Amino acid sequence: MRERLFGWFLVLALLSGPVSSYAAECWVRDLATPRPGEVWLLCEQGLVRISRDAGHSWGEHRLQPPGGWRALAVGGEGYAVAVGSAGRIAWTSDGGATWSRAGAATAAGRNLHAAAAVGPRFWVAGDDGLILHSPDGGATWLRQRTFTTARLEGLFFIDARRGWAVGWAGTILATSDGGRFWDDVAPETLYGNLTAVWFEDRNRGWAVGSPGLVLRTEDGGHTWKRVAAPVTGLMRSVHVASGAGIIAGDRLLVLDPEGRWVPVAWLPPEAFTAASLANGELWAAGPHFLARSRDGGRSWTPVWRAPGLQQLGALPANKTGSSTGQAVSAVRSDNLPYSR
């Protein structure tokens, strides 16, 4: 497959300045950029970090119980919801200043992997085809029928009525009534596990997963086509808007001006866990770092890193997509959680 990188030089310098004392406690699981300059990070340990000045300063809140947190959705109007293993659900209605949580029995103790929010309306999804909906900012939760037992890992709502869920065994579900009814819209010939879904508008959407799966729809999810992508591993996150796009996973992909997915040559010492974009800015996160690009992925600026990562590296790329120059290196502290 022909790969093209425009001769980009993708540079990540060392992050200067002091590193927050609690940085070592954050293994980044999810990332949201609901508006320009506003960044939310969810750490597996239960730490929610929020910046409203593009990462220059951060506030924090610790969710309970600690550990096992996996996904975050910010719905606007101050509302957001976070979910995790063993039925963890927490939500805020005041922009993250305070959080409430549901008992594990709400999700029957099942692991939850995905969340979506439109204002005070929340949806969460997880094992055994489970989707729960709260129409009132977390006060009440109702189970929605999905007629699947697949593990659901991706969830997205474009408005209060139209939403999509994706999961293992090529599962793709769609609803046009807020989840009262979910329809199976997956192609019969789709093989693989889907982990994330995103829609630009009511018609144009993307779903990603493994092995190297990138799917596109232009009719609201009724039909899906596989898109060529220069990857064979796991894709964890996708975000597309206004001609810009980013996919994060074992590799980082961006949309080129011709609408093709191309790999960013920068290879940090950890796989990417999440990606987002807002107002043309691309954001990419790994377990222990966060970086931003303001030029479509040509160059990247480190915003945050954990103390154990001493170097993120500099990596030029040639026109064929193979890497040249000095390899990326890192030093990892033994007391930092680390996983690919």
Secondary structure as a PSIPRED ss2 file (coil, helix, strand):
# PSIPRED VFORMAT (PSIPRED V4.0)

   1 M C   1.000  0.000  0.000
   2 R C   1.000  0.000  0.000
   3 E C   1.000  0.000  0.000
   4 R C   1.000  0.000  0.000
   5 L C   1.000  0.000  0.000
   6 F C   1.000  0.000  0.000
   7 G C   1.000  0.000  0.000
   8 W C   1.000  0.000  0.000
   9 F E   0.000  0.000  1.000
  10 L E   0.000  0.000  1.000
  11 V E   0.000  0.000  1.000
  12 L C   1.000  0.000  0.000
  13 A C   1.000  0.000  0.000
  14 L C   1.000  0.000  0.000
  15 L C   1.000  0.000  0.000
  16 S C   1.000  0.000  0.000
  17 G C   1.000  0.000  0.000
  18 P C   1.000  0.000  0.000
  19 V C   1.000  0.000  0.000
  20 S C   1.000  0.000  0.000
  21 S C   1.000  0.000  0.000
  22 Y C   1.000  0.000  0.000
  23 A H   0.000  1.000  0.000
  24 A H   0.000  1.000  0.000
  25 E H   0.000  1.000  0.000
  26 C C   1.000  0.000  0.000
  27 W C   1.000  0.000  0.000
  28 V E   0.000  0.000  1.000
  29 R E   0.000  0.000  1.000
  30 D E   0.000  0.000  1.000
  31 L E   0.000  0.000  1.000
  32 A E   0.000  0.000  1.000
  33 T E   0.000  0.000  1.000
  34 P E   0.000  0.000  1.000
  35 R E   0.000  0.000  1.000
  36 P C   1.000  0.000  0.000
  37 G C   1.000  0.000  0.000
  38 E E   0.000  0.000  1.000
  39 V E   0.000  0.000  1.000
  40 W E   0.000  0.000  1.000
  41 L E   0.000  0.000  1.000
  42 L E   0.000  0.000  1.000
  43 C E   0.000  0.000  1.000
  44 E C   1.000  0.000  0.000
  45 Q C   1.000  0.000  0.000
  46 G C   1.000  0.000  0.000
  47 L E   0.000  0.000  1.000
  48 V E   0.000  0.000  1.000
  49 R E   0.000  0.000  1.000
  50 I E   0.000  0.000  1.000
  51 S E   0.000  0.000  1.000
  52 R C   1.000  0.000  0.000
  53 D C   1.000  0.000  0.000
  54 A C   1.000  0.000  0.000
  55 G C   1.000  0.000  0.000
  56 H C   1.000  0.000  0.000
  57 S C   1.000  0.000  0.000
  58 W C   1.000  0.000  0.000
  59 G E   0.000  0.000  1.000
  60 E E   0.000  0.000  1.000
  61 H E   0.000  0.000  1.000
  62 R E   0.000  0.000  1.000
  63 L C   1.000  0.000  0.000
  64 Q C   1.000  0.000  0.000
  65 P C   1.000  0.000  0.000
  66 P C   1.000  0.000  0.000
  67 G C   1.000  0.000  0.000
  68 G C   1.000  0.000  0.000
  69 W E   0.000  0.000  1.000
  70 R E   0.000  0.000  1.000
  71 A E   0.000  0.000  1.000
  72 L E   0.000  0.000  1.000
  73 A E   0.000  0.000  1.000
  74 V E   0.000  0.000  1.000
  75 G E   0.000  0.000  1.000
  76 G E   0.000  0.000  1.000
  77 E C   1.000  0.000  0.000
  78 G C   1.000  0.000  0.000
  79 Y E   0.000  0.000  1.000
  80 A E   0.000  0.000  1.000
  81 V E   0.000  0.000  1.000
  82 A E   0.000  0.000  1.000
  83 V E   0.000  0.000  1.000
  84 G E   0.000  0.000  1.000
  85 S H   0.000  1.000  0.000
  86 A H   0.000  1.000  0.000
  87 G H   0.000  1.000  0.000
  88 R C   1.000  0.000  0.000
  89 I E   0.000  0.000  1.000
  90 A E   0.000  0.000  1.000
  91 W E   0.000  0.000  1.000
  92 T E   0.000  0.000  1.000
  93 S C   1.000  0.000  0.000
  94 D C   1.000  0.000  0.000
  95 G C   1.000  0.000  0.000
  96 G C   1.000  0.000  0.000
  97 A C   1.000  0.000  0.000
  98 T C   1.000  0.000  0.000
  99 W C   1.000  0.000  0.000
 100 S E   0.000  0.000  1.000
 101 R E   0.000  0.000  1.000
 102 A C   1.000  0.000  0.000
 103 G C   1.000  0.000  0.000
 104 A H   0.000  1.000  0.000
 105 A H   0.000  1.000  0.000
 106 T H   0.000  1.000  0.000
 107 A H   0.000  1.000  0.000
 108 A C   1.000  0.000  0.000
 109 G C   1.000  0.000  0.000
 110 R C   1.000  0.000  0.000
 111 N C   1.000  0.000  0.000
 112 L E   0.000  0.000  1.000
 113 H E   0.000  0.000  1.000
 114 A E   0.000  0.000  1.000
 115 A E   0.000  0.000  1.000
 116 A E   0.000  0.000  1.000
 117 A E   0.000  0.000  1.000
 118 V E   0.000  0.000  1.000
 119 G C   1.000  0.000  0.000
 120 P C   1.000  0.000  0.000
 121 R E   0.000  0.000  1.000
 122 F E   0.000  0.000  1.000
 123 W E   0.000  0.000  1.000
 124 V E   0.000  0.000  1.000
 125 A E   0.000  0.000  1.000
 126 G E   0.000  0.000  1.000
 127 D H   0.000  1.000  0.000
 128 D H   0.000  1.000  0.000
 129 G H   0.000  1.000  0.000
 130 L C   1.000  0.000  0.000
 131 I E   0.000  0.000  1.000
 132 L E   0.000  0.000  1.000
 133 H E   0.000  0.000  1.000
 134 S E   0.000  0.000  1.000
 135 P C   1.000  0.000  0.000
 136 D C   1.000  0.000  0.000
 137 G C   1.000  0.000  0.000
 138 G C   1.000  0.000  0.000
 139 A C   1.000  0.000  0.000
 140 T C   1.000  0.000  0.000
 141 W C   1.000  0.000  0.000
 142 L E   0.000  0.000  1.000
 143 R E   0.000  0.000  1.000
 144 Q E   0.000  0.000  1.000
 145 R C   1.000  0.000  0.000
 146 T C   1.000  0.000  0.000
 147 F C   1.000  0.000  0.000
 148 T C   1.000  0.000  0.000
 149 T C   1.000  0.000  0.000
 150 A C   1.000  0.000  0.000
 151 R C   1.000  0.000  0.000
 152 L E   0.000  0.000  1.000
 153 E E   0.000  0.000  1.000
 154 G E   0.000  0.000  1.000
 155 L E   0.000  0.000  1.000
 156 F E   0.000  0.000  1.000
 157 F E   0.000  0.000  1.000
 158 I C   1.000  0.000  0.000
 159 D C   1.000  0.000  0.000
 160 A C   1.000  0.000  0.000
 161 R C   1.000  0.000  0.000
 162 R C   1.000  0.000  0.000
 163 G E   0.000  0.000  1.000
 164 W E   0.000  0.000  1.000
 165 A E   0.000  0.000  1.000
 166 V E   0.000  0.000  1.000
 167 G E   0.000  0.000  1.000
 168 W C   1.000  0.000  0.000
 169 A C   1.000  0.000  0.000
 170 G C   1.000  0.000  0.000
 171 T E   0.000  0.000  1.000
 172 I E   0.000  0.000  1.000
 173 L E   0.000  0.000  1.000
 174 A E   0.000  0.000  1.000
 175 T E   0.000  0.000  1.000
 176 S C   1.000  0.000  0.000
 177 D C   1.000  0.000  0.000
 178 G C   1.000  0.000  0.000
 179 G C   1.000  0.000  0.000
 180 R C   1.000  0.000  0.000
 181 F C   1.000  0.000  0.000
 182 W C   1.000  0.000  0.000
 183 D E   0.000  0.000  1.000
 184 D E   0.000  0.000  1.000
 185 V C   1.000  0.000  0.000
 186 A C   1.000  0.000  0.000
 187 P C   1.000  0.000  0.000
 188 E C   1.000  0.000  0.000
 189 T C   1.000  0.000  0.000
 190 L C   1.000  0.000  0.000
 191 Y C   1.000  0.000  0.000
 192 G C   1.000  0.000  0.000
 193 N E   0.000  0.000  1.000
 194 L E   0.000  0.000  1.000
 195 T E   0.000  0.000  1.000
 196 A E   0.000  0.000  1.000
 197 V E   0.000  0.000  1.000
 198 W E   0.000  0.000  1.000
 199 F E   0.000  0.000  1.000
 200 E C   1.000  0.000  0.000
 201 D C   1.000  0.000  0.000
 202 R C   1.000  0.000  0.000
 203 N C   1.000  0.000  0.000
 204 R C   1.000  0.000  0.000
 205 G E   0.000  0.000  1.000
 206 W E   0.000  0.000  1.000
 207 A E   0.000  0.000  1.000
 208 V E   0.000  0.000  1.000
 209 G E   0.000  0.000  1.000
 210 S E   0.000  0.000  1.000
 211 P C   1.000  0.000  0.000
 212 G C   1.000  0.000  0.000
 213 L E   0.000  0.000  1.000
 214 V E   0.000  0.000  1.000
 215 L E   0.000  0.000  1.000
 216 R E   0.000  0.000  1.000
 217 T E   0.000  0.000  1.000
 218 E C   1.000  0.000  0.000
 219 D C   1.000  0.000  0.000
 220 G C   1.000  0.000  0.000
 221 G C   1.000  0.000  0.000
 222 H C   1.000  0.000  0.000
 223 T C   1.000  0.000  0.000
 224 W C   1.000  0.000  0.000
 225 K E   0.000  0.000  1.000
 226 R E   0.000  0.000  1.000
 227 V C   1.000  0.000  0.000
 228 A C   1.000  0.000  0.000
 229 A C   1.000  0.000  0.000
 230 P C   1.000  0.000  0.000
 231 V C   1.000  0.000  0.000
 232 T C   1.000  0.000  0.000
 233 G C   1.000  0.000  0.000
 234 L C   1.000  0.000  0.000
 235 M E   0.000  0.000  1.000
 236 R E   0.000  0.000  1.000
 237 S E   0.000  0.000  1.000
 238 V E   0.000  0.000  1.000
 239 H E   0.000  0.000  1.000
 240 V E   0.000  0.000  1.000
 241 A E   0.000  0.000  1.000
 242 S C   1.000  0.000  0.000
 243 G C   1.000  0.000  0.000
 244 A E   0.000  0.000  1.000
 245 G E   0.000  0.000  1.000
 246 I E   0.000  0.000  1.000
 247 I E   0.000  0.000  1.000
 248 A E   0.000  0.000  1.000
 249 G E   0.000  0.000  1.000
 250 D C   1.000  0.000  0.000
 251 R C   1.000  0.000  0.000
 252 L E   0.000  0.000  1.000
 253 L E   0.000  0.000  1.000
 254 V E   0.000  0.000  1.000
 255 L E   0.000  0.000  1.000
 256 D C   1.000  0.000  0.000
 257 P C   1.000  0.000  0.000
 258 E C   1.000  0.000  0.000
 259 G C   1.000  0.000  0.000
 260 R C   1.000  0.000  0.000
 261 W E   0.000  0.000  1.000
 262 V E   0.000  0.000  1.000
 263 P E   0.000  0.000  1.000
 264 V C   1.000  0.000  0.000
 265 A C   1.000  0.000  0.000
 266 W C   1.000  0.000  0.000
 267 L C   1.000  0.000  0.000
 268 P C   1.000  0.000  0.000
 269 P C   1.000  0.000  0.000
 270 E C   1.000  0.000  0.000
 271 A C   1.000  0.000  0.000
 272 F C   1.000  0.000  0.000
 273 T C   1.000  0.000  0.000
 274 A E   0.000  0.000  1.000
 275 A E   0.000  0.000  1.000
 276 S E   0.000  0.000  1.000
 277 L E   0.000  0.000  1.000
 278 A E   0.000  0.000  1.000
 279 N C   1.000  0.000  0.000
 280 G C   1.000  0.000  0.000
 281 E E   0.000  0.000  1.000
 282 L E   0.000  0.000  1.000
 283 W E   0.000  0.000  1.000
 284 A E   0.000  0.000  1.000
 285 A E   0.000  0.000  1.000
 286 G E   0.000  0.000  1.000
 287 P C   1.000  0.000  0.000
 288 H C   1.000  0.000  0.000
 289 F E   0.000  0.000  1.000
 290 L E   0.000  0.000  1.000
 291 A E   0.000  0.000  1.000
 292 R E   0.000  0.000  1.000
 293 S E   0.000  0.000  1.000
 294 R C   1.000  0.000  0.000
 295 D C   1.000  0.000  0.000
 296 G C   1.000  0.000  0.000
 297 G C   1.000  0.000  0.000
 298 R C   1.000  0.000  0.000
 299 S C   1.000  0.000  0.000
 300 W C   1.000  0.000  0.000
 301 T E   0.000  0.000  1.000
 302 P E   0.000  0.000  1.000
 303 V E   0.000  0.000  1.000
 304 W E   0.000  0.000  1.000
 305 R E   0.000  0.000  1.000
 306 A C   1.000  0.000  0.000
 307 P C   1.000  0.000  0.000
 308 G C   1.000  0.000  0.000
 309 L C   1.000  0.000  0.000
 310 Q C   1.000  0.000  0.000
 311 Q C   1.000  0.000  0.000
 312 L C   1.000  0.000  0.000
 313 G C   1.000  0.000  0.000
 314 A E   0.000  0.000  1.000
 315 L E   0.000  0.000  1.000
 316 P E   0.000  0.000  1.000
 317 A E   0.000  0.000  1.000
 318 N C   1.000  0.000  0.000
 319 K C   1.000  0.000  0.000
 320 T C   1.000  0.000  0.000
 321 G C   1.000  0.000  0.000
 322 S C   1.000  0.000  0.000
 323 S E   0.000  0.000  1.000
 324 T C   1.000  0.000  0.000
 325 G C   1.000  0.000  0.000
 326 Q C   1.000  0.000  0.000
 327 A C   1.000  0.000  0.000
 328 V C   1.000  0.000  0.000
 329 S C   1.000  0.000  0.000
 330 A C   1.000  0.000  0.000
 331 V C   1.000  0.000  0.000
 332 R C   1.000  0.000  0.000
 333 S C   1.000  0.000  0.000
 334 D C   1.000  0.000  0.000
 335 N C   1.000  0.000  0.000
 336 L C   1.000  0.000  0.000
 337 P C   1.000  0.000  0.000
 338 Y C   1.000  0.000  0.000
 339 S C   1.000  0.000  0.000
 340 R C   1.000  0.000  0.000
